[in-house]
């Protein structure tokens, strides 16, 4: 089980990729951006990015309106 920080909250996960973790938390819907350890990661790389112990992951979701 890996210990990561997801949007500021400590989280344990046995997922193997960042995308799997985000999908399990419902964070892959619509438009979103992901930062891992203070570096912006393209969505196309999330399925290839191995989830590692100690990662800090921030997800920002775009919300329409005006």
C-alpha positions as CSV (number, residue, x, y, z in Angstrom):
1,X,0.0,0.0,0.0
2,X,1.4,3.4,-1.0
3,X,1.0,6.5,1.0
4,X,0.4,9.6,-1.2
5,X,-1.0,13.1,-0.8
6,X,-4.0,13.8,-3.0
7,X,-5.3,17.4,-3.1
8,X,-3.7,18.0,0.3
9,X,-5.1,14.9,2.0
10,X,-3.0,11.8,3.0
11,X,-4.3,8.8,1.0
12,X,-3.4,5.2,0.9
13,X,-3.6,3.3,-2.4
14,X,-2.8,0.0,-4.0
15,X,-3.3,1.4,-7.5
16,X,-0.3,1.1,-9.9
17,X,-0.7,4.3,-11.9
18,X,-1.7,7.9,-11.1
19,X,-4.6,7.6,-13.6
20,X,-6.0,4.6,-11.7
21,X,-5.9,6.5,-8.4
22,X,-7.5,9.6,-9.9
23,X,-10.2,7.5,-11.7
24,X,-11.1,5.7,-8.4
25,X,-11.6,9.1,-6.8
26,X,-13.8,10.4,-9.7
27,X,-11.2,13.0,-10.7
28,X,-10.9,12.1,-14.4
29,X,-14.1,13.6,-15.6
30,X,-14.3,16.7,-17.8
31,X,-11.4,19.1,-18.0
32,X,-8.7,18.8,-15.4
33,X,-5.0,19.4,-14.9
34,X,-2.6,17.4,-12.7
35,X,0.5,18.4,-10.9
36,X,2.7,15.7,-9.4
37,X,5.4,16.9,-7.0
38,X,5.0,20.5,-8.2
39,X,5.4,19.5,-11.9
40,X,2.5,19.7,-14.4
41,X,1.9,16.3,-16.0
42,X,0.1,16.0,-19.3
43,X,-3.1,13.9,-19.1
44,X,-1.7,11.7,-21.9
45,X,1.1,10.6,-19.5
46,X,-1.1,9.7,-16.5
47,X,-1.7,6.1,-17.5
48,X,2.1,5.7,-17.9
49,X,3.0,7.4,-14.6
50,X,3.7,4.9,-11.9
51,X,2.1,5.7,-8.5
52,X,5.0,5.9,-6.0
53,X,5.1,6.2,-2.2
54,X,5.3,9.8,-1.0
55,X,4.0,11.4,-4.2
56,X,2.1,14.7,-3.9
57,X,-0.7,14.9,-6.4
58,X,-2.9,18.0,-7.0
59,X,-5.9,17.9,-9.4
60,X,-7.6,21.1,-10.6
61,X,-10.9,20.7,-12.4
62,X,-12.1,23.4,-14.8
63,X,-15.6,24.7,-14.0
64,X,-17.6,26.5,-16.6
65,X,-19.8,29.5,-15.9
66,X,-19.9,33.2,-16.0
